[in-house]
């Protein structure tokens, strides 16, 4: 389960794909807790998860410790209805956090 991602040894994870899981706000909070011990994520995919407009805080927390992040995908897979609906404030909070995350080469929001 998700809680095992935070277990000892999980800090070596470099990529996590949680796309199309209907996380919503509660699932995103659970994912943030599970990923808290991961320091070396290069890629995180949260596409098509029905994230609500105000998800900026939890997303920013998710990437706070990620100094190796190269890809962050928050977009939308074709033929799925579970669009993320981030508002401008959330994108702004995310952008502030991303400034501290050097090396980002892919940011997908659409």
PyMOL commands that place a pseudoatom at each C-alpha (Angstrom):
pseudoatom trace, name=CA, resn=UNK, resi=1, chain=A, elem=C, hetatm=0, pos=[0.000, 0.000, 0.000]
pseudoatom trace, name=CA, resn=UNK, resi=2, chain=A, elem=C, hetatm=0, pos=[0.895, 3.654, -0.090]
pseudoatom trace, name=CA, resn=UNK, resi=3, chain=A, elem=C, hetatm=0, pos=[2.104, 3.643, 3.508]
pseudoatom trace, name=CA, resn=UNK, resi=4, chain=A, elem=C, hetatm=0, pos=[4.922, 1.265, 2.591]
pseudoatom trace, name=CA, resn=UNK, resi=5, chain=A, elem=C, hetatm=0, pos=[6.488, 3.906, 0.353]
pseudoatom trace, name=CA, resn=UNK, resi=6, chain=A, elem=C, hetatm=0, pos=[7.622, 5.656, 3.522]
pseudoatom trace, name=CA, resn=UNK, resi=7, chain=A, elem=C, hetatm=0, pos=[9.298, 2.539, 4.923]
pseudoatom trace, name=CA, resn=UNK, resi=8, chain=A, elem=C, hetatm=0, pos=[13.073, 2.328, 5.444]
pseudoatom trace, name=CA, resn=UNK, resi=9, chain=A, elem=C, hetatm=0, pos=[14.850, 1.806, 2.161]
pseudoatom trace, name=CA, resn=UNK, resi=10, chain=A, elem=C, hetatm=0, pos=[12.281, 3.735, 0.180]
pseudoatom trace, name=CA, resn=UNK, resi=11, chain=A, elem=C, hetatm=0, pos=[14.551, 6.760, 0.072]
pseudoatom trace, name=CA, resn=UNK, resi=12, chain=A, elem=C, hetatm=0, pos=[16.176, 5.281, -3.036]
pseudoatom trace, name=CA, resn=UNK, resi=13, chain=A, elem=C, hetatm=0, pos=[13.039, 5.731, -5.125]
pseudoatom trace, name=CA, resn=UNK, resi=14, chain=A, elem=C, hetatm=0, pos=[13.780, 7.925, -8.111]
pseudoatom trace, name=CA, resn=UNK, resi=15, chain=A, elem=C, hetatm=0, pos=[10.427, 7.792, -9.872]
pseudoatom trace, name=CA, resn=UNK, resi=16, chain=A, elem=C, hetatm=0, pos=[6.837, 7.502, -8.682]
pseudoatom trace, name=CA, resn=UNK, resi=17, chain=A, elem=C, hetatm=0, pos=[3.858, 7.219, -10.988]
pseudoatom trace, name=CA, resn=UNK, resi=18, chain=A, elem=C, hetatm=0, pos=[0.528, 7.711, -9.219]
pseudoatom trace, name=CA, resn=UNK, resi=19, chain=A, elem=C, hetatm=0, pos=[-1.355, 8.815, -12.314]
pseudoatom trace, name=CA, resn=UNK, resi=20, chain=A, elem=C, hetatm=0, pos=[-5.035, 7.978, -12.813]
pseudoatom trace, name=CA, resn=UNK, resi=21, chain=A, elem=C, hetatm=0, pos=[-5.608, 6.966, -9.188]
pseudoatom trace, name=CA, resn=UNK, resi=22, chain=A, elem=C, hetatm=0, pos=[-8.441, 9.358, -8.277]
pseudoatom trace, name=CA, resn=UNK, resi=23, chain=A, elem=C, hetatm=0, pos=[-6.316, 10.657, -5.418]
pseudoatom trace, name=CA, resn=UNK, resi=24, chain=A, elem=C, hetatm=0, pos=[-8.275, 13.849, -4.870]
pseudoatom trace, name=CA, resn=UNK, resi=25, chain=A, elem=C, hetatm=0, pos=[-7.258, 15.951, -1.865]
pseudoatom trace, name=CA, resn=UNK, resi=26, chain=A, elem=C, hetatm=0, pos=[-7.231, 13.118, 0.713]
pseudoatom trace, name=CA, resn=UNK, resi=27, chain=A, elem=C, hetatm=0, pos=[-5.179, 10.843, -1.517]
pseudoatom trace, name=CA, resn=UNK, resi=28, chain=A, elem=C, hetatm=0, pos=[-2.737, 13.641, -2.286]
pseudoatom trace, name=CA, resn=UNK, resi=29, chain=A, elem=C, hetatm=0, pos=[-2.236, 14.212, 1.451]
pseudoatom trace, name=CA, resn=UNK, resi=30, chain=A, elem=C, hetatm=0, pos=[-1.601, 10.484, 1.946]
pseudoatom trace, name=CA, resn=UNK, resi=31, chain=A, elem=C, hetatm=0, pos=[0.855, 10.472, -0.944]
pseudoatom trace, name=CA, resn=UNK, resi=32, chain=A, elem=C, hetatm=0, pos=[2.698, 13.466, 0.529]
pseudoatom trace, name=CA, resn=UNK, resi=33, chain=A, elem=C, hetatm=0, pos=[3.140, 11.618, 3.830]
pseudoatom trace, name=CA, resn=UNK, resi=34, chain=A, elem=C, hetatm=0, pos=[4.286, 8.462, 2.047]
pseudoatom trace, name=CA, resn=UNK, resi=35, chain=A, elem=C, hetatm=0, pos=[6.792, 10.334, -0.102]
pseudoatom trace, name=CA, resn=UNK, resi=36, chain=A, elem=C, hetatm=0, pos=[8.133, 12.381, 2.808]
pseudoatom trace, name=CA, resn=UNK, resi=37, chain=A, elem=C, hetatm=0, pos=[11.170, 10.129, 3.285]
pseudoatom trace, name=CA, resn=UNK, resi=38, chain=A, elem=C, hetatm=0, pos=[12.046, 10.099, -0.414]
pseudoatom trace, name=CA, resn=UNK, resi=39, chain=A, elem=C, hetatm=0, pos=[14.789, 12.614, -1.107]
pseudoatom trace, name=CA, resn=UNK, resi=40, chain=A, elem=C, hetatm=0, pos=[15.941, 11.578, -4.573]
pseudoatom trace, name=CA, resn=UNK, resi=41, chain=A, elem=C, hetatm=0, pos=[12.827, 11.655, -6.704]
pseudoatom trace, name=CA, resn=UNK, resi=42, chain=A, elem=C, hetatm=0, pos=[13.650, 12.576, -10.271]
pseudoatom trace, name=CA, resn=UNK, resi=43, chain=A, elem=C, hetatm=0, pos=[10.131, 12.030, -11.626]
pseudoatom trace, name=CA, resn=UNK, resi=44, chain=A, elem=C, hetatm=0, pos=[6.675, 12.344, -10.083]
pseudoatom trace, name=CA, resn=UNK, resi=45, chain=A, elem=C, hetatm=0, pos=[3.534, 11.762, -12.120]
pseudoatom trace, name=CA, resn=UNK, resi=46, chain=A, elem=C, hetatm=0, pos=[0.227, 12.809, -10.575]
pseudoatom trace, name=CA, resn=UNK, resi=47, chain=A, elem=C, hetatm=0, pos=[-1.632, 13.245, -13.855]
pseudoatom trace, name=CA, resn=UNK, resi=48, chain=A, elem=C, hetatm=0, pos=[-5.388, 12.676, -14.062]
pseudoatom trace, name=CA, resn=UNK, resi=49, chain=A, elem=C, hetatm=0, pos=[-6.055, 12.475, -10.338]
pseudoatom trace, name=CA, resn=UNK, resi=50, chain=A, elem=C, hetatm=0, pos=[-8.995, 14.851, -9.796]
pseudoatom trace, name=CA, resn=UNK, resi=51, chain=A, elem=C, hetatm=0, pos=[-6.836, 17.138, -7.684]
pseudoatom trace, name=CA, resn=UNK, resi=52, chain=A, elem=C, hetatm=0, pos=[-9.004, 20.045, -6.501]
pseudoatom trace, name=CA, resn=UNK, resi=53, chain=A, elem=C, hetatm=0, pos=[-8.221, 23.705, -7.337]
pseudoatom trace, name=CA, resn=UNK, resi=54, chain=A, elem=C, hetatm=0, pos=[-6.633, 24.382, -3.945]
pseudoatom trace, name=CA, resn=UNK, resi=55, chain=A, elem=C, hetatm=0, pos=[-4.033, 21.574, -4.149]
pseudoatom trace, name=CA, resn=UNK, resi=56, chain=A, elem=C, hetatm=0, pos=[-1.047, 23.924, -4.350]
pseudoatom trace, name=CA, resn=UNK, resi=57, chain=A, elem=C, hetatm=0, pos=[-0.031, 23.612, -0.696]
pseudoatom trace, name=CA, resn=UNK, resi=58, chain=A, elem=C, hetatm=0, pos=[0.066, 19.820, -0.655]
pseudoatom trace, name=CA, resn=UNK, resi=59, chain=A, elem=C, hetatm=0, pos=[1.855, 19.675, -4.012]
pseudoatom trace, name=CA, resn=UNK, resi=60, chain=A, elem=C, hetatm=0, pos=[4.446, 22.176, -2.815]
pseudoatom trace, name=CA, resn=UNK, resi=61, chain=A, elem=C, hetatm=0, pos=[4.982, 20.065, 0.310]
pseudoatom trace, name=CA, resn=UNK, resi=62, chain=A, elem=C, hetatm=0, pos=[5.453, 16.992, -1.878]
pseudoatom trace, name=CA, resn=UNK, resi=63, chain=A, elem=C, hetatm=0, pos=[8.397, 18.527, -3.680]
pseudoatom trace, name=CA, resn=UNK, resi=64, chain=A, elem=C, hetatm=0, pos=[9.923, 20.493, -0.788]
pseudoatom trace, name=CA, resn=UNK, resi=65, chain=A, elem=C, hetatm=0, pos=[12.767, 18.019, -0.243]
pseudoatom trace, name=CA, resn=UNK, resi=66, chain=A, elem=C, hetatm=0, pos=[13.228, 17.068, -3.878]
pseudoatom trace, name=CA, resn=UNK, resi=67, chain=A, elem=C, hetatm=0, pos=[16.435, 18.646, -5.130]
pseudoatom trace, name=CA, resn=UNK, resi=68, chain=A, elem=C, hetatm=0, pos=[16.855, 16.140, -7.987]
pseudoatom trace, name=CA, resn=UNK, resi=69, chain=A, elem=C, hetatm=0, pos=[13.380, 16.558, -9.495]
pseudoatom trace, name=CA, resn=UNK, resi=70, chain=A, elem=C, hetatm=0, pos=[13.533, 16.582, -13.289]
pseudoatom trace, name=CA, resn=UNK, resi=71, chain=A, elem=C, hetatm=0, pos=[9.940, 15.757, -14.236]
pseudoatom trace, name=CA, resn=UNK, resi=72, chain=A, elem=C, hetatm=0, pos=[6.706, 16.794, -12.560]
pseudoatom trace, name=CA, resn=UNK, resi=73, chain=A, elem=C, hetatm=0, pos=[3.584, 15.759, -14.405]
pseudoatom trace, name=CA, resn=UNK, resi=74, chain=A, elem=C, hetatm=0, pos=[0.229, 17.111, -13.282]
pseudoatom trace, name=CA, resn=UNK, resi=75, chain=A, elem=C, hetatm=0, pos=[-1.477, 16.996, -16.642]
pseudoatom trace, name=CA, resn=UNK, resi=76, chain=A, elem=C, hetatm=0, pos=[-4.258, 14.998, -18.161]
pseudoatom trace, name=CA, resn=UNK, resi=77, chain=A, elem=C, hetatm=0, pos=[-4.332, 11.700, -19.969]
pseudoatom trace, name=CA, resn=UNK, resi=78, chain=A, elem=C, hetatm=0, pos=[-6.561, 11.621, -22.977]
pseudoatom trace, name=CA, resn=UNK, resi=79, chain=A, elem=C, hetatm=0, pos=[-9.787, 9.639, -22.572]
pseudoatom trace, name=CA, resn=UNK, resi=80, chain=A, elem=C, hetatm=0, pos=[-9.857, 10.071, -18.784]
pseudoatom trace, name=CA, resn=UNK, resi=81, chain=A, elem=C, hetatm=0, pos=[-12.296, 12.292, -16.934]
pseudoatom trace, name=CA, resn=UNK, resi=82, chain=A, elem=C, hetatm=0, pos=[-10.142, 12.750, -13.821]
pseudoatom trace, name=CA, resn=UNK, resi=83, chain=A, elem=C, hetatm=0, pos=[-8.642, 16.114, -14.695]
pseudoatom trace, name=CA, resn=UNK, resi=84, chain=A, elem=C, hetatm=0, pos=[-6.576, 17.966, -12.125]
pseudoatom trace, name=CA, resn=UNK, resi=85, chain=A, elem=C, hetatm=0, pos=[-8.177, 21.360, -11.568]
pseudoatom trace, name=CA, resn=UNK, resi=86, chain=A, elem=C, hetatm=0, pos=[-5.389, 23.490, -10.139]
pseudoatom trace, name=CA, resn=UNK, resi=87, chain=A, elem=C, hetatm=0, pos=[-6.249, 27.167, -9.758]
pseudoatom trace, name=CA, resn=UNK, resi=88, chain=A, elem=C, hetatm=0, pos=[-3.908, 30.107, -10.279]
pseudoatom trace, name=CA, resn=UNK, resi=89, chain=A, elem=C, hetatm=0, pos=[-3.047, 30.332, -6.592]
pseudoatom trace, name=CA, resn=UNK, resi=90, chain=A, elem=C, hetatm=0, pos=[-2.025, 26.693, -6.514]
pseudoatom trace, name=CA, resn=UNK, resi=91, chain=A, elem=C, hetatm=0, pos=[0.143, 27.059, -9.585]
pseudoatom trace, name=CA, resn=UNK, resi=92, chain=A, elem=C, hetatm=0, pos=[1.772, 30.119, -8.008]
pseudoatom trace, name=CA, resn=UNK, resi=93, chain=A, elem=C, hetatm=0, pos=[2.564, 28.203, -4.786]
pseudoatom trace, name=CA, resn=UNK, resi=94, chain=A, elem=C, hetatm=0, pos=[3.968, 25.388, -6.877]
pseudoatom trace, name=CA, resn=UNK, resi=95, chain=A, elem=C, hetatm=0, pos=[6.088, 27.812, -8.897]
pseudoatom trace, name=CA, resn=UNK, resi=96, chain=A, elem=C, hetatm=0, pos=[7.597, 29.320, -5.742]
pseudoatom trace, name=CA, resn=UNK, resi=97, chain=A, elem=C, hetatm=0, pos=[8.589, 25.868, -4.526]
pseudoatom trace, name=CA, resn=UNK, resi=98, chain=A, elem=C, hetatm=0, pos=[9.889, 24.840, -7.939]
pseudoatom trace, name=CA, resn=UNK, resi=99, chain=A, elem=C, hetatm=0, pos=[12.328, 27.754, -7.912]
pseudoatom trace, name=CA, resn=UNK, resi=100, chain=A, elem=C, hetatm=0, pos=[14.194, 25.870, -5.190]
pseudoatom trace, name=CA, resn=UNK, resi=101, chain=A, elem=C, hetatm=0, pos=[14.111, 22.663, -7.226]
pseudoatom trace, name=CA, resn=UNK, resi=102, chain=A, elem=C, hetatm=0, pos=[16.970, 23.000, -9.647]
pseudoatom trace, name=CA, resn=UNK, resi=103, chain=A, elem=C, hetatm=0, pos=[17.139, 20.833, -12.718]
pseudoatom trace, name=CA, resn=UNK, resi=104, chain=A, elem=C, hetatm=0, pos=[13.450, 20.632, -13.567]
pseudoatom trace, name=CA, resn=UNK, resi=105, chain=A, elem=C, hetatm=0, pos=[13.255, 19.904, -17.277]
pseudoatom trace, name=CA, resn=UNK, resi=106, chain=A, elem=C, hetatm=0, pos=[9.631, 18.798, -17.644]
pseudoatom trace, name=CA, resn=UNK, resi=107, chain=A, elem=C, hetatm=0, pos=[6.627, 20.472, -16.019]
pseudoatom trace, name=CA, resn=UNK, resi=108, chain=A, elem=C, hetatm=0, pos=[3.301, 19.307, -17.366]
pseudoatom trace, name=CA, resn=UNK, resi=109, chain=A, elem=C, hetatm=0, pos=[0.150, 21.059, -16.229]
pseudoatom trace, name=CA, resn=UNK, resi=110, chain=A, elem=C, hetatm=0, pos=[-2.176, 20.709, -19.215]
for i in range(1, 110): cmd.bond("trace and resi %d" % i, "trace and resi %d" % (i + 1))
show_as sticks, trace
zoom trace
